[in-house]
Amino acid sequence: MRFDSILFLCVANSARSQMAEGLARKRFGDRVRVQSAGSAPSRVNPYAVRALAEVGIDAGPHHSKHVDTIDPTTVDLVITLCAEESCPVFLGDARRMSWAMPDPDRKHEDLSDDERLHHFRVARDAIDGRLAVLEALRDGPEPLAPREFHASVRVPDLAAAARFYAWLLGVEPKEWTHRYVTFVSAALRTNFVVLVSDGKTLHHDTLYHLGIEVPDRAAVIDAHRRAVAAGWPVHKPARTTWRGTPLHELWLTDPGGNLVEVYARLTPAERAAMPADQEPVFLV
């Protein structure tokens, strides 16, 4: 995701968009130009100022601004935070995203000072959590070009799960054993495996994982190089395996510790080159 400037919008430019502006300035620093505005600007809500001060942000210099004062040429990304209200209209070609959330001020509720501040803290933390994801996506590594998604789940009753997922996915299983059932959906570009959860050990590397298919051997090698450049942990380097289903494969570990396989199926010529000992052949 590419952007160098953000505009946060809500009606009064008083609470949500002001907190978003302060949080984004702290998170992005000089890397991104950050602005906020509204269609009926009023004042910066004192509770927003207090909520930001708790995380080290001085909102004293902030002031409410009308959306018409913002030059569209200075904005790459527009994020609206209105929920029940109608958010301001902003003209221009900037990408738009909606982070709709209730107004933390809750003007029509009889709340104590602490109760009202609590709602601002909740909104502040929700906005900052979304900003963390936005920051992680900004200038991310060049993506791969996956052709199929693979996923596995464990179930207590394999037969019942086979019946359910055949209905849900609209396809009959491609194959099954007493331990797993495999579904392949061309329409969904999905390879889905249901694994029995019977207390016995499952082979984690070959069954219980996530994965994406890429076009060929070169794409697996390229994925390995991109993963290293991006700093993703490599669990097993790119290699060609022959036992079971012959594949070119790369195993990565996602930020949550889940194993992810990047794989490509072998061509007939590549299958014909299988070594007699069927030992893996490393590609990098």
N, C-alpha and C positions, 0 to 999 in steps of 0.2 A: 504494500500500500504506500503510495507516494503522496506526500503533502508537506508544504512548508509554512502553511498558515491555517488557523482554525478560527471560526466564528461560532460562539455559543449564543443561542437565542432562547428567550422565553418572554412572556408578555411584558412584565414590569422591569426586567433586568435588575431584579432586587435580591433574589436569593439563589436559586439553582444556577443560573447562568453566571452569577458573580462568583459563586464558590467554584464552579467549573473553570472560570478564568484564572482564579488564584491558584488552584491545584495544578492546572495545565502549565502555567508559567513556572511553577516550582519544579515540575517534572521534566519539562522540555528545555527550560532555560533559553539560551540564545538560538537553539536549533530550529525553533518554530515560533512564528509570530502568532500571538494569542489575543483575541478580541472577544467582547460580548456586547449584546445590545438587546433591545426589546421594542415592541410596537407601542407600548404605553409606559415609557420609563418613569419611575417614581424616585426611589432612593435605595441605597444599599441597606438591606435589612440588618439591624444591629445583631440579631442572632446569627446571621451569616458571618458577620465580622468576628463574633466570639468563637464560632465553630472553626473558622480558619485560624484564628490566633492559637487555638489549642494544638494545631499541628505546625506551628511556627510560621504562619503566613500573615503578613500585615496587610489587611484590606483597607486600611485607613485612606490611602490615596485613591481607592476605587470610587467611581461614580456611575450612575445609570446613564445610558446613552440610547438614542433612538436609532432604529435599524437603518433609517434613511441617511444617517451620517456616515455609514460604513461604505467605503469604496469597494464595489464588487471585484475590482481587479486585484485587490489585496487579499483575497480569500480563496483558498483551495478546497476547504472542507467546511461545511456548515452542519452543526449538530444542534438539533432542537431538543429541549428538555420539557416542553409542555405536556401535560397529560390530559386533563379534562378541558383545558382552555384551547382556544385556537391560536396556534403559534404564529409569530410574525411571518410575513412573506418576504423573502429575500431574492431579489433579481440577480441573475448572473448564472454562470455555467459551472459553479462549484459543485462538487459532489455533496450529496445530502445524506445525513443519517439521523434517525430518531432515537433518542434516549429518554423516552417519555417516563416521567415519574411525578407523583403527587407533589403539590406545593407544600413544603415543610412548615410554612407559616400557619396553616390551618386557622385562618382568621376567624371563622365562625364557630370555633370550639373554645370552650372555657377551660383553659389549661394553665397550670402553674408555670412559673419561670423555668423550672427544671424539666418539666414535661415538654414544653415548647422547644427548649434547647436540645432535648433528646431527639426530636424529629429532624432538626437541622444536622445533628451528628450522623444520623442514619443516612440522610440524603448525601452529606459530604462523603461518607465512606463508600456509598454506592457509586457516586460519580468517580471517586478516585480509583475504585476497582475497575471501572470501565476504561478509565484513562490508562491504567496499567496494561490492559490488553491492547489498547490502541497504540501505545508506545512500543509494545513488543512486535506489532505488525508493521510499524513504520520502517521502511527501508529493509524489509526482510530479504533473505536470500532468494535468488531466482528459483521459482518453484519447479518441481518435476512435472512430467506429463503423464499421470497415471491413466491406465486403461480399465482397471478393475480394482474394486475394494474387497479385501478379505477380512472377515471378523469371525470370532468364535465365542460362544457362550456355554456355560455349564448348566445342566438341567437335572432334576432328580428323576424324571421319568422320560426316557429317551423316546419311547413310542408315542406318548402323548404330545411331546414337543414336535416330533416329526409330523404328526397330523396337523398341529396348530400352524407350524411354519409353512407347510405345503399350502394351506389355505391362505395365510397372510402374504406370502411371496408370489402365489399364483403359479408355482412350478412344482413338479414332483421331484423328490430327491434324485440326484445324479447317481449316488451310491451310498451304501451304509454297511456298517458292521454292528456288532453288539455293543460297541463303545462310542460310535459317532455316526452322524448323518450329515451328508454334504449336499447343499443346494447351490446351484449355479443359475443365476438369472442374467440373461443377456440384456433384458430391458433395463434392469437396475444396475448393470455392470458390477454385480456383486457375487462373491464366492463366500457363502455363509455356512459355518460348520456348527452343529449342535453336539456338545460333548456330554456324555453321561457323568454325573457327579455321584460316584458310588463309593468314594473313600479310597479308591485305588489311585496310584500315581499315574498322571498323564504326562506324556512327553511334551514338555512346555515348548521346546524349540519348534517342533513340527506341527503342533496342533493348537495349543491355547495361546493365541497371539492375534495381532492385527497385521495387515499387510496391504501393499498395493502392487499391482502388476505394471511393469513398464515394457516398452516394445521389444527390447532385445538385449543381448550381452553388452553391447556398447553403452546402453542406457543404464545398466546396473553399475558398470565401471564409472560412468559419469556421476551417478547418484552417490557413489562412495566418495569421489573427489569433492563433490559439493557439500556432502555431510561433514567432511573433515574441515573444509574451508569455513563452514558455518559454525563449527564447534559442537555439532551433535555427537554424542558418544557412540562409537562404533562397537557393537557387541561382538560381531564376527565380520571380518572383512569380506569384500566381494569375492565370490568363488563359484565354481560350478560343482554341484552335487549330483550324484547318480543314483543313490539308493532311494527307494520309494519313488516319488515323482521327480524325475531329473529336472533341475532348475539352475539357472544362474541366479544367485541370491546374495543379498547383503542384509545383515541384521543390525538394527539400530536400537537404542534405548531412548524412549521418549522422556520428557521431564518428570513424569510420574513413575518411572521405572518399568513401564510396560515395554515388552518386546515388539518391534515392528519389523516385518520382513519386506524388503523391496526385491521383487522377483521378476524374472522373464522366463517364459517357456522356451525350451530348446527347439531348434529347427531339426528336421530329419537328418540333415548332414551332421549337425552337432551331436545328435544322439548316436549316430554311427561311429563317432570318434571316441566313444566311451572306453576308458582304460580297462584293462582286464581286472585290475584290483578294485575298481570302482571307488578309489579314494578321491576325495575332493581335489579340484584343481583351482588354486588361488589365482585371481585375476589381477591383483595389484600387489 
